[in-house]
Every structure is written in structure tokens, then in C-alpha cells.
Amino acid sequence: MTSAAVMHGFVTGFTIGDPSRGIITLSHLLFADDTLIFYEVDQNQLRALKALLLCFEAASGLKVNFDKSELVPVENVSNTRQLASILGCKVAALPITYLGLPLGAATRASSIWDSVIEKIGRKLAG
């Protein structure tokens, strides 16, 4: 459903890559019950996303927990609270953790990886 929403222009995502090597549009990342959805700062896209999630609920019988969901602006967004109210979710800020990995942190700072290294070390030890 998310791919169809992107294909028909309801949700934009963002493009990554080099034109000479190929460009991909990244709109969402899914793993088990963790989901990241990327979209432009546009109320219409957010309303389309909300409609998509409500359709998912109706089709699957599962419930999206908007209370546990977060809107995370990547750059300076002046109407963040207004956008979050469309979804009925909280506002968070980068860096965040997704699947145990830091997102949006300064990748050159080795300290951001300390908790990941510790966790892997504990798993390997026993």
C-alpha cells in the first residue's frame, strides 16, 4: 500500500543515489512491527499517510498505535506540532534509535556507537 501511495504521488519519500549509478526513492523501512515512513513537509501528504494507515487497520484487523508513534523532522520545520496533530502522535528530534542503531547522529563521533558495541559484546560473550 505504501509503495502504491508513492507511485501515485500521495507520499513522496526522498531520493538517494548518483544519477550515473542509479537513483532510488526511499519512502519507508519496515522490520517486524517497526516502521519508518519518509515524506515531505506537506499536510496533504500527512493526511494521505493517515488515510493509508487507517486503510491498513481496516484491511488487516491490526491497530496502529499513534500514541507510540513519533514525527521526527529532519531539518527545521516550523509547523511540526501542527503536522503531528494530524496523525495524533508525539514529536521527537534527531538523533533517534531505530532497530538499536543510531539515526541522525554525527556519524564521525565514535561515542554514538558505544551502546551498539557493548550490546554486541554482551551477545558474543554469552
A tleap script that builds the chain and sets N, CA, C and O, in Angstrom:
source leaprc.protein.ff14SB
mol = sequence {
  NMET THR SER ALA ALA VAL MET HIE GLY PHE
  VAL THR GLY PHE THR ILE GLY ASP PRO SER
  ARG GLY ILE ILE THR LEU SER HIE LEU LEU
  PHE ALA ASP ASP THR LEU ILE PHE TYR GLU
  VAL ASP GLN ASN GLN LEU ARG ALA LEU LYS
  ALA LEU LEU LEU CYS PHE GLU ALA ALA SER
  GLY LEU LYS VAL ASN PHE ASP LYS SER GLU
  LEU VAL PRO VAL GLU ASN VAL SER ASN THR
  ARG GLN LEU ALA SER ILE LEU GLY CYS LYS
  VAL ALA ALA LEU PRO ILE THR TYR LEU GLY
  LEU PRO LEU GLY ALA ALA THR ARG ALA SER
  SER ILE TRP ASP SER VAL ILE GLU LYS ILE
  GLY ARG LYS LEU ALA CGLY
}
set mol.1.N position { 0.823 -1.188 0.000 }
set mol.1.CA position { 0.000 0.000 0.000 }
set mol.1.C position { 0.874 1.261 0.000 }
set mol.1.O position { 0.571 2.239 -0.683 }
set mol.2.N position { 1.956 1.221 0.773 }
set mol.2.CA position { 2.836 2.388 0.833 }
set mol.2.C position { 3.511 2.625 -0.514 }
set mol.2.O position { 3.631 3.765 -0.962 }
set mol.3.N position { 3.946 1.558 -1.149 }
set mol.3.CA position { 4.582 1.695 -2.469 }
set mol.3.C position { 3.606 2.281 -3.485 }
set mol.3.O position { 3.994 3.109 -4.309 }
set mol.4.N position { 2.343 1.859 -3.434 }
set mol.4.CA position { 1.327 2.397 -4.345 }
set mol.4.C position { 1.088 3.877 -4.067 }
set mol.4.O position { 0.906 4.661 -4.999 }
set mol.5.N position { 1.086 4.265 -2.794 }
set mol.5.CA position { 0.906 5.681 -2.440 }
set mol.5.C position { 2.049 6.524 -2.996 }
set mol.5.O position { 1.831 7.652 -3.438 }
set mol.6.N position { 3.270 5.980 -2.975 }
set mol.6.CA position { 4.422 6.689 -3.536 }
set mol.6.C position { 4.314 6.741 -5.059 }
set mol.6.O position { 4.533 7.786 -5.671 }
set mol.7.N position { 3.975 5.601 -5.661 }
set mol.7.CA position { 3.898 5.523 -7.116 }
set mol.7.C position { 2.862 6.518 -7.675 }
set mol.7.O position { 3.049 7.064 -8.762 }
set mol.8.N position { 1.777 6.745 -6.928 }
set mol.8.CA position { 0.726 7.649 -7.395 }
set mol.8.C position { 0.905 9.085 -6.875 }
set mol.8.O position { 0.048 9.939 -7.103 }
set mol.9.N position { 2.029 9.349 -6.170 }
set mol.9.CA position { 2.363 10.701 -5.759 }
set mol.9.C position { 1.693 11.204 -4.493 }
set mol.9.O position { 1.759 12.397 -4.200 }
set mol.10.N position { 1.042 10.316 -3.727 }
set mol.10.CA position { 0.413 10.753 -2.474 }
set mol.10.C position { 1.450 10.982 -1.378 }
set mol.10.O position { 1.284 11.864 -0.536 }
set mol.11.N position { 2.511 10.191 -1.389 }
set mol.11.CA position { 3.623 10.323 -0.447 }
set mol.11.C position { 4.884 10.347 -1.295 }
set mol.11.O position { 5.025 9.531 -2.207 }
set mol.12.N position { 5.812 11.274 -1.013 }
set mol.12.CA position { 6.967 11.467 -1.879 }
set mol.12.C position { 8.175 10.625 -1.494 }
set mol.12.O position { 8.831 10.063 -2.372 }
set mol.13.N position { 8.485 10.522 -0.207 }
set mol.13.CA position { 9.744 9.897 0.183 }
set mol.13.C position { 10.887 10.815 -0.204 }
set mol.13.O position { 10.693 12.019 -0.376 }
set mol.14.N position { 12.075 10.251 -0.341 }
set mol.14.CA position { 13.202 11.062 -0.812 }
set mol.14.C position { 14.094 10.198 -1.679 }
set mol.14.O position { 14.079 8.972 -1.573 }
set mol.15.N position { 14.868 10.839 -2.535 }
set mol.15.CA position { 15.720 10.091 -3.455 }
set mol.15.C position { 17.148 10.081 -2.942 }
set mol.15.O position { 17.637 11.054 -2.369 }
set mol.16.N position { 17.798 8.952 -3.167 }
set mol.16.CA position { 19.206 8.812 -2.819 }
set mol.16.C position { 19.923 8.182 -4.002 }
set mol.16.O position { 19.317 7.475 -4.807 }
set mol.17.N position { 21.197 8.442 -4.097 }
set mol.17.CA position { 21.986 7.820 -5.147 }
set mol.17.C position { 22.591 8.830 -6.096 }
set mol.17.O position { 22.379 10.037 -5.979 }
set mol.18.N position { 23.338 8.310 -7.028 }
set mol.18.CA position { 24.049 9.084 -8.035 }
set mol.18.C position { 23.378 8.797 -9.377 }
set mol.18.O position { 23.202 7.630 -9.728 }
set mol.19.N position { 23.001 9.819 -10.133 }
set mol.19.CA position { 22.326 9.577 -11.421 }
set mol.19.C position { 23.090 8.631 -12.346 }
set mol.19.O position { 22.472 7.889 -13.110 }
set mol.20.N position { 24.420 8.645 -12.287 }
set mol.20.CA position { 25.191 7.764 -13.175 }
set mol.20.C position { 25.132 6.306 -12.716 }
set mol.20.O position { 25.313 5.394 -13.523 }
set mol.21.N position { 24.880 6.083 -11.421 }
set mol.21.CA position { 24.827 4.720 -10.888 }
set mol.21.C position { 23.413 4.244 -10.600 }
set mol.21.O position { 23.173 3.051 -10.412 }
set mol.22.N position { 22.497 5.168 -10.570 }
set mol.22.CA position { 21.114 4.825 -10.295 }
set mol.22.C position { 20.598 5.547 -9.064 }
set mol.22.O position { 21.327 5.769 -8.098 }
set mol.23.N position { 19.349 5.902 -9.119 }
set mol.23.CA position { 18.701 6.626 -8.035 }
set mol.23.C position { 17.544 5.786 -7.523 }
set mol.23.O position { 16.833 5.151 -8.302 }
set mol.24.N position { 17.363 5.786 -6.231 }
set mol.24.CA position { 16.239 5.081 -5.618 }
set mol.24.C position { 15.423 6.082 -4.820 }
set mol.24.O position { 15.966 7.030 -4.251 }
set mol.25.N position { 14.122 5.867 -4.782 }
set mol.25.CA position { 13.262 6.649 -3.910 }
set mol.25.C position { 13.001 5.810 -2.673 }
set mol.25.O position { 12.497 4.690 -2.765 }
set mol.26.N position { 13.342 6.351 -1.525 }
set mol.26.CA position { 13.140 5.664 -0.254 }
set mol.26.C position { 11.941 6.303 0.436 }
set mol.26.O position { 11.973 7.476 0.807 }
set mol.27.N position { 10.890 5.516 0.600 }
set mol.27.CA position { 9.682 6.047 1.220 }
set mol.27.C position { 9.399 5.401 2.570 }
set mol.27.O position { 8.744 5.999 3.423 }
set mol.28.N position { 9.889 4.186 2.762 }
set mol.28.CA position { 9.598 3.515 4.025 }
set mol.28.C position { 10.594 2.390 4.295 }
set mol.28.O position { 11.160 1.802 3.374 }
set mol.29.N position { 10.790 2.110 5.581 }
set mol.29.CA position { 11.588 0.980 6.038 }
set mol.29.C position { 10.709 0.184 6.998 }
set mol.29.O position { 10.123 0.749 7.921 }
set mol.30.N position { 10.619 -1.112 6.785 }
set mol.30.CA position { 9.771 -1.963 7.611 }
set mol.30.C position { 10.588 -3.124 8.167 }
set mol.30.O position { 11.346 -3.764 7.438 }
set mol.31.N position { 10.433 -3.389 9.450 }
set mol.31.CA position { 11.023 -4.572 10.060 }
set mol.31.C position { 10.136 -4.967 11.223 }
set mol.31.O position { 10.008 -4.225 12.196 }
set mol.32.N position { 9.518 -6.146 11.122 }
set mol.32.CA position { 8.588 -6.640 12.140 }
set mol.32.C position { 7.538 -5.563 12.412 }
set mol.32.O position { 6.788 -5.197 11.507 }
set mol.33.N position { 7.473 -5.055 13.636 }
set mol.33.CA position { 6.472 -4.033 13.939 }
set mol.33.C position { 7.073 -2.629 14.028 }
set mol.33.O position { 6.443 -1.718 14.567 }
set mol.34.N position { 8.282 -2.452 13.505 }
set mol.34.CA position { 8.919 -1.130 13.466 }
set mol.34.C position { 8.854 -0.590 12.044 }
set mol.34.O position { 9.240 -1.270 11.094 }
set mol.35.N position { 8.370 0.616 11.909 }
set mol.35.CA position { 8.196 1.220 10.590 }
set mol.35.C position { 8.690 2.653 10.602 }
set mol.35.O position { 8.387 3.414 11.521 }
set mol.36.N position { 9.449 3.019 9.586 }
set mol.36.CA position { 9.814 4.416 9.327 }
set mol.36.C position { 9.190 4.793 7.994 }
set mol.36.O position { 9.322 4.059 7.014 }
set mol.37.N position { 8.510 5.936 7.951 }
set mol.37.CA position { 7.913 6.420 6.707 }
set mol.37.C position { 8.453 7.815 6.461 }
set mol.37.O position { 8.420 8.666 7.351 }
set mol.38.N position { 8.950 8.053 5.254 }
set mol.38.CA position { 9.553 9.326 4.888 }
set mol.38.C position { 8.612 10.080 3.961 }
set mol.38.O position { 8.085 9.504 3.009 }
set mol.39.N position { 8.395 11.372 4.232 }
set mol.39.CA position { 7.515 12.178 3.404 }
set mol.39.C position { 7.940 13.633 3.481 }
set mol.39.O position { 8.712 14.029 4.354 }
set mol.40.N position { 7.422 14.415 2.554 }
set mol.40.CA position { 7.718 15.848 2.521 }
set mol.40.C position { 6.937 16.566 3.618 }
set mol.40.O position { 5.972 16.024 4.158 }
set mol.41.N position { 7.356 17.783 3.944 }
set mol.41.CA position { 6.647 18.616 4.913 }
set mol.41.C position { 5.440 19.194 4.179 }
set mol.41.O position { 5.472 20.308 3.656 }
set mol.42.N position { 4.379 18.396 4.160 }
set mol.42.CA position { 3.186 18.751 3.391 }
set mol.42.C position { 1.981 18.141 4.098 }
set mol.42.O position { 1.919 16.926 4.285 }
set mol.43.N position { 1.031 18.975 4.488 }
set mol.43.CA position { -0.141 18.478 5.204 }
set mol.43.C position { -0.926 17.466 4.380 }
set mol.43.O position { -1.479 16.517 4.936 }
set mol.44.N position { -0.986 17.652 3.060 }
set mol.44.CA position { -1.714 16.703 2.214 }
set mol.44.C position { -1.061 15.323 2.226 }
set mol.44.O position { -1.751 14.303 2.234 }
set mol.45.N position { 0.277 15.297 2.226 }
set mol.45.CA position { 0.965 14.004 2.290 }
set mol.45.C position { 0.701 13.330 3.630 }
set mol.45.O position { 0.528 12.113 3.698 }
set mol.46.N position { 0.671 14.122 4.687 }
set mol.46.CA position { 0.414 13.561 6.010 }
set mol.46.C position { -1.016 13.033 6.117 }
set mol.46.O position { -1.252 11.985 6.718 }
set mol.47.N position { -1.951 13.750 5.543 }
set mol.47.CA position { -3.340 13.257 5.526 }
set mol.47.C position { -3.448 11.976 4.710 }
set mol.47.O position { -4.176 11.060 5.093 }
set mol.48.N position { -2.729 11.899 3.583 }
set mol.48.CA position { -2.713 10.676 2.770 }
set mol.48.C position { -2.098 9.523 3.563 }
set mol.48.O position { -2.567 8.388 3.481 }
set mol.49.N position { -1.046 9.820 4.329 }
set mol.49.CA position { -0.418 8.800 5.167 }
set mol.49.C position { -1.385 8.309 6.234 }
set mol.49.O position { -1.483 7.107 6.478 }
set mol.50.N position { -2.096 9.227 6.869 }
set mol.50.CA position { -3.083 8.849 7.892 }
set mol.50.C position { -4.166 7.959 7.267 }
set mol.50.O position { -4.555 6.951 7.857 }
set mol.51.N position { -4.649 8.330 6.081 }
set mol.51.CA position { -5.655 7.519 5.390 }
set mol.51.C position { -5.105 6.138 5.061 }
set mol.51.O position { -5.803 5.135 5.212 }
set mol.52.N position { -3.858 6.084 4.614 }
set mol.52.CA position { -3.224 4.808 4.301 }
set mol.52.C position { -3.148 3.919 5.544 }
set mol.52.O position { -3.434 2.723 5.476 }
set mol.53.N position { -2.761 4.507 6.679 }
set mol.53.CA position { -2.656 3.730 7.921 }
set mol.53.C position { -4.029 3.264 8.400 }
set mol.53.O position { -4.151 2.159 8.929 }
set mol.54.N position { -5.051 4.080 8.226 }
set mol.54.CA position { -6.409 3.664 8.599 }
set mol.54.C position { -6.910 2.547 7.676 }
set mol.54.O position { -7.613 1.644 8.129 }
set mol.55.N position { -6.559 2.602 6.396 }
set mol.55.CA position { -6.898 1.503 5.467 }
set mol.55.C position { -6.185 0.225 5.880 }
set mol.55.O position { -6.765 -0.860 5.846 }
set mol.56.N position { -4.912 0.362 6.273 }
set mol.56.CA position { -4.164 -0.797 6.758 }
set mol.56.C position { -4.880 -1.435 7.946 }
set mol.56.O position { -5.018 -2.657 8.010 }
set mol.57.N position { -5.335 -0.603 8.890 }
set mol.57.CA position { -6.055 -1.118 10.055 }
set mol.57.C position { -7.305 -1.876 9.626 }
set mol.57.O position { -7.571 -2.970 10.124 }
set mol.58.N position { -8.071 -1.298 8.705 }
set mol.58.CA position { -9.315 -1.932 8.255 }
set mol.58.C position { -9.052 -3.244 7.527 }
set mol.58.O position { -9.786 -4.218 7.697 }
set mol.59.N position { -7.990 -3.263 6.706 }
set mol.59.CA position { -7.694 -4.458 5.912 }
set mol.59.C position { -7.072 -5.580 6.735 }
set mol.59.O position { -7.323 -6.757 6.475 }
set mol.60.N position { -6.262 -5.216 7.727 }
set mol.60.CA position { -5.502 -6.233 8.464 }
set mol.60.C position { -6.131 -6.624 9.788 }
set mol.60.O position { -5.850 -7.703 10.310 }
set mol.61.N position { -6.974 -5.769 10.337 }
set mol.61.CA position { -7.506 -6.015 11.673 }
set mol.61.C position { -6.524 -5.632 12.767 }
set mol.61.O position { -6.820 -5.799 13.950 }
set mol.62.N position { -5.348 -5.115 12.386 }
set mol.62.CA position { -4.357 -4.647 13.355 }
set mol.62.C position { -4.612 -3.176 13.651 }
set mol.62.O position { -5.329 -2.501 12.913 }
set mol.63.N position { -4.028 -2.689 14.722 }
set mol.63.CA position { -4.247 -1.307 15.149 }
set mol.63.C position { -2.912 -0.563 15.183 }
set mol.63.O position { -1.954 -1.038 15.793 }
set mol.64.N position { -2.845 0.588 14.538 }
set mol.64.CA position { -1.670 1.446 14.603 }
set mol.64.C position { -1.760 2.231 15.904 }
set mol.64.O position { -2.770 2.881 16.174 }
set mol.65.N position { -0.707 2.172 16.705 }
set mol.65.CA position { -0.694 2.886 17.980 }
set mol.65.C position { -0.069 4.267 17.762 }
set mol.65.O position { 1.149 4.430 17.843 }
set mol.66.N position { -0.916 5.247 17.488 }
set mol.66.CA position { -0.426 6.603 17.229 }
set mol.66.C position { 0.169 7.225 18.480 }
set mol.66.O position { 0.998 8.130 18.378 }
set mol.67.N position { -0.238 6.757 19.675 }
set mol.67.CA position { 0.341 7.275 20.914 }
set mol.67.C position { 1.826 6.923 21.033 }
set mol.67.O position { 2.594 7.666 21.644 }
set mol.68.N position { 2.229 5.791 20.448 }
set mol.68.CA position { 3.632 5.386 20.490 }
set mol.68.C position { 4.404 5.878 19.263 }
set mol.68.O position { 5.623 5.724 19.188 }
set mol.69.N position { 3.697 6.464 18.317 }
set mol.69.CA position { 4.315 6.930 17.075 }
set mol.69.C position { 4.921 8.316 17.278 }
set mol.69.O position { 4.478 9.089 18.128 }
set mol.70.N position { 5.947 8.609 16.477 }
set mol.70.CA position { 6.631 9.895 16.590 }
set mol.70.C position { 6.857 10.504 15.220 }
set mol.70.O position { 7.176 9.803 14.260 }
set mol.71.N position { 6.691 11.801 15.138 }
set mol.71.CA position { 7.046 12.561 13.954 }
set mol.71.C position { 8.421 13.167 14.238 }
set mol.71.O position { 8.597 13.880 15.226 }
set mol.72.N position { 9.387 12.885 13.377 }
set mol.72.CA position { 10.761 13.338 13.594 }
set mol.72.C position { 11.189 14.208 12.412 }
set mol.72.O position { 11.502 13.682 11.344 }
set mol.73.N position { 11.208 15.527 12.588 }
set mol.73.CA position { 11.649 16.381 11.479 }
set mol.73.C position { 13.149 16.222 11.242 }
set mol.73.O position { 13.931 16.100 12.185 }
set mol.74.N position { 13.532 16.227 9.976 }
set mol.74.CA position { 14.942 16.065 9.625 }
set mol.74.C position { 15.644 17.421 9.573 }
set mol.74.O position { 16.818 17.523 9.928 }
set mol.75.N position { 14.952 18.435 9.143 }
set mol.75.CA position { 15.514 19.781 9.114 }
set mol.75.C position { 14.608 20.692 9.916 }
set mol.75.O position { 13.725 20.211 10.626 }
set mol.76.N position { 14.806 21.989 9.818 }
set mol.76.CA position { 13.979 22.951 10.530 }
set mol.76.C position { 12.574 22.973 9.918 }
set mol.76.O position { 12.401 23.368 8.765 }
set mol.77.N position { 11.589 22.553 10.684 }
set mol.77.CA position { 10.198 22.514 10.234 }
set mol.77.C position { 9.390 23.390 11.185 }
set mol.77.O position { 9.309 23.106 12.380 }
set mol.78.N position { 8.803 24.437 10.663 }
set mol.78.CA position { 8.128 25.414 11.521 }
set mol.78.C position { 6.794 24.920 12.074 }
set mol.78.O position { 6.381 25.359 13.147 }
set mol.79.N position { 6.112 24.020 11.371 }
set mol.79.CA position { 4.788 23.578 11.801 }
set mol.79.C position { 4.770 22.121 12.271 }
set mol.79.O position { 3.813 21.393 12.010 }
set mol.80.N position { 5.817 21.706 12.956 }
set mol.80.CA position { 5.948 20.317 13.397 }
set mol.80.C position { 4.774 19.884 14.268 }
set mol.80.O position { 4.206 18.815 14.047 }
set mol.81.N position { 4.409 20.688 15.240 }
set mol.81.CA position { 3.300 20.328 16.150 }
set mol.81.C position { 1.984 20.186 15.390 }
set mol.81.O position { 1.196 19.281 15.667 }
set mol.82.N position { 1.751 21.073 14.444 }
set mol.82.CA position { 0.528 21.008 13.643 }
set mol.82.C position { 0.507 19.722 12.822 }
set mol.82.O position { -0.530 19.065 12.730 }
set mol.83.N position { 1.637 19.359 12.227 }
set mol.83.CA position { 1.721 18.118 11.446 }
set mol.83.C position { 1.506 16.899 12.341 }
set mol.83.O position { 0.803 15.966 11.955 }
set mol.84.N position { 2.103 16.900 13.527 }
set mol.84.CA position { 1.938 15.778 14.453 }
set mol.84.C position { 0.493 15.634 14.891 }
set mol.84.O position { 0.025 14.519 15.124 }
set mol.85.N position { -0.222 16.746 15.006 }
set mol.85.CA position { -1.618 16.667 15.434 }
set mol.85.C position { -2.492 16.003 14.373 }
set mol.85.O position { -3.519 15.413 14.709 }
set mol.86.N position { -2.107 16.086 13.106 }
set mol.86.CA position { -2.860 15.402 12.045 }
set mol.86.C position { -2.830 13.897 12.285 }
set mol.86.O position { -3.842 13.212 12.128 }
set mol.87.N position { -1.659 13.390 12.666 }
set mol.87.CA position { -1.537 11.956 12.957 }
set mol.87.C position { -1.969 11.603 14.374 }
set mol.87.O position { -2.334 10.460 14.650 }
set mol.88.N position { -1.928 12.577 15.267 }
set mol.88.CA position { -2.209 12.289 16.672 }
set mol.88.C position { -1.038 11.595 17.337 }
set mol.88.O position { -1.218 10.678 18.138 }
set mol.89.N position { 0.179 12.046 16.995 }
set mol.89.CA position { 1.387 11.425 17.532 }
set mol.89.C position { 2.249 12.459 18.234 }
set mol.89.O position { 1.944 13.652 18.231 }
set mol.90.N position { 3.335 11.978 18.839 }
set mol.90.CA position { 4.290 12.846 19.524 }
set mol.90.C position { 5.303 13.403 18.534 }
set mol.90.O position { 5.414 12.934 17.402 }
set mol.91.N position { 6.034 14.410 18.985 }
set mol.91.CA position { 7.144 14.969 18.209 }
set mol.91.C position { 8.438 14.532 18.888 }
set mol.91.O position { 8.564 14.627 20.109 }
set mol.92.N position { 9.388 14.059 18.109 }
set mol.92.CA position { 10.711 13.691 18.617 }
set mol.92.C position { 11.750 14.447 17.793 }
set mol.92.O position { 11.405 15.133 16.830 }
set mol.93.N position { 13.011 14.321 18.169 }
set mol.93.CA position { 14.084 15.013 17.454 }
set mol.93.C position { 15.242 14.044 17.219 }
set mol.93.O position { 15.468 13.114 17.993 }
set mol.94.N position { 15.956 14.286 16.143 }
set mol.94.CA position { 17.157 13.504 15.864 }
set mol.94.C position { 18.230 13.853 16.874 }
set mol.94.O position { 18.281 14.999 17.320 }
set mol.95.N position { 19.079 12.935 17.252 }
set mol.95.CA position { 19.138 11.549 16.808 }
set mol.95.C position { 18.103 10.672 17.518 }
set mol.95.O position { 17.689 10.950 18.644 }
set mol.96.N position { 17.700 9.604 16.823 }
set mol.96.CA position { 16.803 8.599 17.391 }
set mol.96.C position { 17.460 7.236 17.217 }
set mol.96.O position { 18.478 7.109 16.537 }
set mol.97.N position { 16.875 6.234 17.830 }
set mol.97.CA position { 17.363 4.866 17.658 }
set mol.97.C position { 16.315 4.080 16.895 }
set mol.97.O position { 15.138 4.099 17.252 }
set mol.98.N position { 16.740 3.386 15.837 }
set mol.98.CA position { 15.851 2.523 15.061 }
set mol.98.C position { 16.507 1.152 14.971 }
set mol.98.O position { 17.619 1.015 14.462 }
set mol.99.N position { 15.817 0.158 15.462 }
set mol.99.CA position { 16.335 -1.215 15.491 }
set mol.99.C position { 17.687 -1.286 16.203 }
set mol.99.O position { 18.564 -2.061 15.820 }
set mol.100.N position { 17.840 -0.473 17.235 }
set mol.100.CA position { 19.050 -0.490 18.043 }
set mol.100.C position { 20.209 0.299 17.471 }
set mol.100.O position { 21.290 0.324 18.059 }
set mol.101.N position { 20.000 0.948 16.325 }
set mol.101.CA position { 21.077 1.715 15.696 }
set mol.101.C position { 20.749 3.203 15.734 }
set mol.101.O position { 19.586 3.583 15.599 }
set mol.102.N position { 21.763 4.051 15.917 }
set mol.102.CA position { 21.516 5.491 15.964 }
set mol.102.C position { 21.247 6.054 14.570 }
set mol.102.O position { 21.972 5.756 13.621 }
set mol.103.N position { 20.209 6.864 14.459 }
set mol.103.CA position { 19.895 7.543 13.204 }
set mol.103.C position { 19.956 9.044 13.432 }
set mol.103.O position { 19.421 9.555 14.416 }
set mol.104.N position { 20.605 9.741 12.525 }
set mol.104.CA position { 20.652 11.192 12.584 }
set mol.104.C position { 21.737 11.748 13.469 }
set mol.104.O position { 21.812 12.962 13.660 }
set mol.105.N position { 22.573 10.904 14.011 }
set mol.105.CA position { 23.685 11.382 14.847 }
set mol.105.C position { 24.891 11.656 13.956 }
set mol.105.O position { 24.973 11.165 12.830 }
set mol.106.N position { 25.813 12.439 14.473 }
set mol.106.CA position { 27.047 12.711 13.732 }
set mol.106.C position { 27.832 11.405 13.619 }
set mol.106.O position { 28.384 10.924 14.608 }
set mol.107.N position { 27.881 10.839 12.427 }
set mol.107.CA position { 28.499 9.520 12.238 }
set mol.107.C position { 29.988 9.504 12.520 }
set mol.107.O position { 30.561 8.433 12.720 }
set mol.108.N position { 30.623 10.650 12.541 }
set mol.108.CA position { 32.062 10.697 12.814 }
set mol.108.C position { 32.366 10.592 14.311 }
set mol.108.O position { 33.506 10.342 14.701 }
set mol.109.N position { 31.352 10.781 15.133 }
set mol.109.CA position { 31.548 10.681 16.587 }
set mol.109.C position { 31.464 9.211 16.980 }
set mol.109.O position { 30.387 8.616 16.942 }
set mol.110.N position { 32.584 8.632 17.354 }
set mol.110.CA position { 32.613 7.200 17.670 }
set mol.110.C position { 31.786 6.874 18.911 }
set mol.110.O position { 31.358 5.732 19.078 }
set mol.111.N position { 31.554 7.850 19.779 }
set mol.111.CA position { 30.812 7.586 21.011 }
set mol.111.C position { 29.370 7.160 20.754 }
set mol.111.O position { 28.773 6.491 21.597 }
set mol.112.N position { 28.799 7.531 19.611 }
set mol.112.CA position { 27.415 7.131 19.340 }
set mol.112.C position { 27.291 5.626 19.138 }
set mol.112.O position { 26.196 5.072 19.247 }
set mol.113.N position { 28.399 4.966 18.848 }
set mol.113.CA position { 28.374 3.521 18.616 }
set mol.113.C position { 28.677 2.722 19.880 }
set mol.113.O position { 28.596 1.494 19.854 }
set mol.114.N position { 29.024 3.386 20.991 }
set mol.114.CA position { 29.395 2.677 22.222 }
set mol.114.C position { 28.322 1.701 22.688 }
set mol.114.O position { 28.633 0.558 23.023 }
set mol.115.N position { 27.059 2.134 22.713 }
set mol.115.CA position { 25.996 1.238 23.191 }
set mol.115.C position { 25.802 0.059 22.252 }
set mol.115.O position { 25.501 -1.045 22.708 }
set mol.116.N position { 25.967 0.267 20.958 }
set mol.116.CA position { 25.840 -0.825 19.987 }
set mol.116.C position { 26.976 -1.827 20.190 }
set mol.116.O position { 26.743 -3.035 20.189 }
set mol.117.N position { 28.188 -1.338 20.363 }
set mol.117.CA position { 29.348 -2.207 20.570 }
set mol.117.C position { 29.195 -2.999 21.868 }
set mol.117.O position { 29.497 -4.191 21.914 }
set mol.118.N position { 28.721 -2.327 22.928 }
set mol.118.CA position { 28.503 -3.020 24.207 }
set mol.118.C position { 27.468 -4.130 24.065 }
set mol.118.O position { 27.665 -5.237 24.567 }
set mol.119.N position { 26.380 -3.836 23.387 }
set mol.119.CA position { 25.309 -4.823 23.212 }
set mol.119.C position { 25.806 -6.035 22.422 }
set mol.119.O position { 25.511 -7.175 22.781 }
set mol.120.N position { 26.550 -5.792 21.362 }
set mol.120.CA position { 27.103 -6.899 20.567 }
set mol.120.C position { 28.106 -7.683 21.387 }
set mol.120.O position { 28.135 -8.912 21.321 }
set mol.121.N position { 28.932 -6.988 22.163 }
set mol.121.CA position { 29.915 -7.668 23.030 }
set mol.121.C position { 29.227 -8.582 24.035 }
set mol.121.O position { 29.683 -9.702 24.261 }
set mol.122.N position { 28.135 -8.122 24.642 }
set mol.122.CA position { 27.381 -8.964 25.595 }
set mol.122.C position { 26.796 -10.192 24.909 }
set mol.122.O position { 26.812 -11.287 25.471 }
set mol.123.N position { 26.282 -10.012 23.697 }
set mol.123.CA position { 25.702 -11.157 22.967 }
set mol.123.C position { 26.775 -12.171 22.616 }
set mol.123.O position { 26.545 -13.376 22.722 }
set mol.124.N position { 27.946 -11.700 22.197 }
set mol.124.CA position { 29.031 -12.607 21.831 }
set mol.124.C position { 29.606 -13.322 23.047 }
set mol.124.O position { 30.065 -14.459 22.941 }
set mol.125.N position { 29.582 -12.657 24.210 }
set mol.125.CA position { 30.135 -13.242 25.413 }
set mol.125.C position { 29.238 -14.320 26.026 }
set mol.125.O position { 29.696 -15.174 26.785 }
set mol.126.N position { 27.977 -14.261 25.686 }
set mol.126.CA position { 27.243 -15.299 26.341 }
set mol.126.C position { 25.845 -15.479 26.094 }
set mol.126.O position { 25.227 -16.377 26.666 }
savepdb mol mol.pdb
quit
